[in-house]
Amino acid sequence: MEFVVPEGTKPQRADKLFAAEFDDVSRARLQRAFDAGQVTFDGEVIDKRFKISRPGLLQAVLEEPQFDAPPKPVDLPLDIIFEDASIIVVNKAPGMVTHPGNGTGDDTLVHALLHHCKGQLSSVGAPDRPGIVHRLDKETSGLIVAAKTDKAHHKLAAAFSERETYKRYTALVLGVPKRSSGTCFEPIGRHPVVRTRMSVQKNGREAHTDWRVEEAFAKQAALVSCVIHTGRTHQIRVHMSHLGHPLLGDSTYGFKANRLKGTTVPRVMLHSTELRIAHPESGNEARFEAPLPNDIKQLCAALKKLA
């Protein structure tokens, strides 16, 4: 596990920085890495109290989580946007979990990729998440890139960490913002009480979202385009909720079904629409787009009728 600390990062302890960037890694597992001397900053072994105050490479060798068995290839449908010898870009369906974890089945994106790629995925993150460079929440649909080689994985991971990628999402939100566009810089941290949630916090980590209204449905809802410049957990969901416009279907961050009568919202209405990366082999910009899924299109049509 590695994180390229970018310029301008607020000074903080190594364990807190790792925990913020890799919220799916348990504290106990990270603590064991520190205890074993398996955490380094620019090649030097550090303890958890070491304060990161400059750019550099933070790395940790983690014990592999104990699964009953590594994930096996499963023949599941995939909407493949692009594929070559280095990467594969998939338009993930809503409801599909990105990689195995506690309580998941054999129907994750990793299971499907192992089958489609005949096991030819990056070994980084194996056995439970081979090839997985970044994630989408279970209910979020759209573009996700996986690495087929270790070289591609390291280059892509560095690009995401150093904010060299372009990520645009489309969301359906409750109500219509008063302005047609804007920027939210509110810092985000883990909720002090509900640990599974994130929230805007004064001492949270830097977060930057640009948003623009694409279409308004009377005063009930709006289709919004969001470009994120940082990759905080639930960033768009937290920022839009903070602005008073939670995503449709997102009860975790303030959506209440009784405020949108006459329609059925099947999930958190968020879709990864556009992704631009430097190809790990050529270095040239690769741009990918995924059309809106049917459930978002159908809900937009229903909102138009209500409006």
C-alpha positions in Angstrom: 0.0 0.0 0.0 1.4 3.4 -0.9 0.4 7.0 -1.1 2.3 9.8 -2.8 2.0 12.8 -0.4 1.3 15.8 -2.6 2.7 19.3 -2.2 0.6 21.4 0.2 -0.6 18.5 2.4 -1.3 19.7 5.9 1.3 18.3 8.4 -0.1 15.3 10.3 0.9 12.0 11.8 1.6 9.2 9.5 -1.0 6.9 10.9 -3.7 9.5 10.6 -2.7 10.3 7.0 -2.9 6.6 6.0 -6.2 6.1 7.8 -7.7 9.1 5.9 -6.5 8.0 2.5 -7.3 4.3 2.9 -10.5 4.2 5.0 -11.1 0.5 4.1 -7.9 -0.7 5.9 -8.5 -1.5 9.5 -6.6 0.3 12.2 -5.4 -3.0 13.7 -3.9 -4.1 10.4 -2.1 -0.7 10.0 -0.9 -0.8 13.6 0.6 -4.3 13.0 2.5 -2.8 10.0 3.9 0.0 12.2 4.9 -2.5 15.0 6.7 -4.7 12.5 8.7 -1.8 11.0 6.9 -2.2 7.7 6.0 1.5 7.2 8.4 3.9 5.4 8.5 7.5 4.3 10.9 8.0 1.3 12.5 4.6 2.2 13.1 5.3 5.9 11.2 3.3 8.5 8.9 5.4 10.6 6.5 4.9 13.5 2.9 6.0 13.7 3.8 9.3 15.5 6.1 10.4 12.7 4.7 13.8 11.3 4.5 14.0 7.6 5.2 17.6 6.7 6.5 17.5 3.1 5.9 15.7 -0.2 7.2 12.1 -0.4 6.3 8.4 -0.8 4.5 6.8 2.2 4.5 3.0 2.0 3.2 0.2 4.2 3.5 -3.6 3.8 0.3 -5.0 5.2 -0.5 -8.5 6.4 -2.9 -10.0 3.9 -6.5 -10.1 5.2 -7.7 -13.6 6.0 -10.4 -14.8 3.6 -11.8 -18.2 3.3 -10.3 -18.4 -0.2 -9.0 -15.9 -2.8 -11.7 -14.6 -5.2 -12.3 -16.9 -8.1 -13.2 -15.9 -11.7 -17.0 -15.6 -12.2 -18.7 -15.1 -15.5 -20.6 -11.8 -14.9 -21.7 -9.3 -17.5 -19.3 -6.3 -17.9 -19.8 -3.2 -20.0 -16.2 -2.7 -21.2 -15.4 0.8 -22.5 -11.8 0.2 -23.3 -9.2 -2.5 -23.0 -5.6 -3.1 -24.0 -2.6 -5.0 -22.5 -2.2 -2.5 -19.7 -5.6 -1.4 -18.5 -9.3 -2.1 -18.7 -12.0 0.5 -18.3 -15.4 -0.6 -17.2 -18.8 1.1 -17.0 -19.7 -0.4 -13.6 -23.4 -1.3 -13.1 -25.1 0.1 -10.0 -25.3 -2.4 -7.2 -22.0 -4.1 -8.0 -19.4 -4.0 -5.2 -15.9 -3.2 -6.5 -13.9 -5.8 -4.5 -14.5 -8.5 -1.9 -14.8 -7.6 1.7 -16.7 -8.6 4.8 -20.2 -9.7 3.9 -19.7 -9.6 0.1 -20.5 -12.5 -2.3 -18.9 -13.8 -5.4 -20.4 -11.1 -7.6 -18.0 -8.3 -7.2 -16.2 -6.4 -10.0 -13.0 -8.3 -9.1 -14.7 -11.7 -9.7 -15.9 -10.5 -13.1 -12.5 -9.0 -14.1 -10.7 -12.2 -13.1 -12.9 -14.1 -15.5 -12.8 -11.7 -18.3 -9.0 -11.1 -18.1 -8.3 -14.8 -17.5 -6.5 -13.8 -14.3 -4.2 -11.3 -16.0 -4.5 -8.5 -13.5 -2.0 -6.6 -11.5 -0.7 -8.5 -8.5 -0.8 -5.3 -6.5 -3.6 -5.6 -4.0 -3.9 -9.4 -4.5 -5.5 -11.6 -3.4 -8.7 -9.7 -2.7 -8.4 -6.7 -5.0 -6.0 -7.5 -7.9 -5.8 -4.6 -10.4 -8.1 -2.3 -8.4 -6.6 1.2 -8.5 -9.6 3.2 -7.2 -13.1 2.4 -6.2 -16.7 3.4 -6.7 -19.4 2.9 -4.0 -21.7 -0.1 -4.5 -24.6 2.1 -5.6 -22.5 4.4 -7.8 -22.4 3.5 -11.5 -20.0 4.4 -14.2 -16.3 4.5 -15.1 -13.7 2.6 -13.2 -10.2 1.7 -14.4 -8.3 -1.5 -13.4 -4.6 -2.3 -14.1 -3.6 -5.5 -15.8 0.2 -5.1 -15.0 2.0 -4.0 -11.9 3.7 -1.2 -13.9 0.4 0.2 -14.9 -1.0 -0.1 -11.4 1.9 1.9 -9.8 1.6 4.6 -12.4 -2.1 4.9 -12.1 -2.0 4.9 -8.3 0.5 7.7 -8.3 -1.6 9.7 -10.8 -4.7 9.4 -8.6 -2.7 10.3 -5.5 -1.1 13.3 -7.1 -4.4 14.5 -8.6 -3.3 14.2 -12.1 -6.6 12.6 -13.2 -9.9 14.3 -14.3 -13.0 12.9 -12.8 -16.5 14.1 -13.7 -19.7 12.7 -12.2 -23.4 13.3 -12.8 -25.8 13.4 -9.9 -29.5 13.9 -9.3 -30.0 16.2 -6.3 -33.0 17.3 -4.3 -34.1 20.8 -5.1 -32.5 23.3 -7.4 -29.4 25.3 -6.4 -30.0 29.1 -6.6 -26.8 29.5 -8.7 -26.2 27.7 -11.9 -22.6 26.6 -10.9 -20.2 26.9 -8.0 -17.3 25.4 -6.1 -17.2 23.8 -2.7 -13.9 23.8 -0.7 -15.3 22.5 2.6 -12.9 20.1 4.3 -14.1 16.6 4.9 -13.4 14.2 7.8 -15.0 11.1 9.4 -18.1 11.9 11.4 -17.3 12.2 15.1 -20.2 10.0 16.2 -21.3 7.9 13.2 -18.0 6.3 12.0 -19.4 5.0 8.8 -20.3 8.5 7.6 -18.2 11.4 6.5 -19.0 15.1 7.2 -17.8 18.6 6.7 -15.4 19.4 9.5 -13.2 22.5 10.3 -10.2 20.2 10.8 -11.0 17.8 8.0 -8.9 17.1 5.0 -8.9 19.4 2.0 -11.7 18.7 -0.5 -12.6 20.5 -3.7 -15.7 20.0 -5.9 -16.8 22.1 -8.8 -20.5 21.7 -9.7 -22.8 22.9 -12.4 -26.6 22.5 -13.0 -27.2 20.7 -16.2 -31.0 20.6 -16.0 -33.7 21.7 -13.5 -37.0 19.9 -12.9 -39.2 22.7 -11.6 -38.1 23.2 -8.0 -38.1 19.5 -7.2 -34.7 18.3 -8.4 -31.7 19.0 -10.6 -29.3 17.1 -12.7 -25.8 18.3 -11.7 -22.4 17.8 -13.1 -19.6 17.5 -10.5 -15.8 17.6 -11.1 -13.8 16.5 -8.1 -10.2 17.6 -7.7 -9.6 15.6 -4.5 -10.7 12.0 -3.7 -12.3 12.1 -0.3 -14.7 9.3 0.7 -18.3 10.3 -0.3 -17.0 13.7 -1.4 -19.8 14.6 -3.8 -22.5 13.2 -1.4 -21.1 15.2 1.5 -20.5 18.5 -0.4 -23.9 18.5 -2.1 -25.7 17.7 1.1 -23.8 20.5 2.8 -25.0 22.9 0.1 -28.6 21.8 1.0 -29.1 19.5 -2.0 -28.5 15.9 -1.0 -28.4 13.3 -3.8 -31.7 11.6 -4.5 -31.8 8.2 -2.7 -29.0 9.2 -0.3 -30.7 8.8 3.1 -27.2 8.7 4.7 -26.7 12.3 3.9 -30.1 13.8 4.2 -32.4 12.6 1.4 -36.0 12.0 2.6 -38.4 10.3 0.2 -41.4 12.2 1.4 -39.8 15.4 0.0 -40.0 14.0 -3.6 -43.5 12.5 -4.0 -44.7 10.8 -7.1 -41.5 9.0 -8.0 -39.5 6.0 -7.0 -35.7 6.5 -6.4 -34.0 3.1 -6.8 -30.5 4.0 -5.4 -28.1 6.9 -4.7 -28.3 8.7 -8.0 -24.6 9.1 -8.8 -22.7 8.2 -12.0 -19.1 8.4 -13.0 -19.5 10.0 -16.4 -16.0 11.0 -17.6 -12.5 10.0 -16.7 -9.2 11.3 -18.2 -5.9 9.7 -17.3 -2.4 9.6 -18.7 -2.0 6.1 -20.3 0.6 4.2 -18.2 2.5 3.1 -21.3 2.3 5.9 -23.8 1.8 8.8 -21.4 -0.8 10.3 -23.7 -4.1 11.5 -22.3 -6.8 8.8 -22.6 -10.4 10.1 -22.2 -13.3 7.9 -21.5 -17.1 8.6 -21.2 -20.0 6.5 -20.0 -23.6 7.4 -20.9 -26.1 7.9 -18.2 -27.6 4.5 -17.1 -31.3 3.7 -17.7 -32.4 4.3 -14.1 -31.1 7.9 -14.1 -32.6 8.5 -17.5 -36.0 7.0 -16.4 -36.0 9.1 -13.2 -35.2 12.3 -15.2 -38.2 11.5 -17.5 -40.5 11.0 -14.5 -39.3 14.3 -13.0 -40.0 16.1 -16.2 -43.6 14.8 -16.2 -44.1 15.9 -12.6 -42.7 19.3 -13.4 
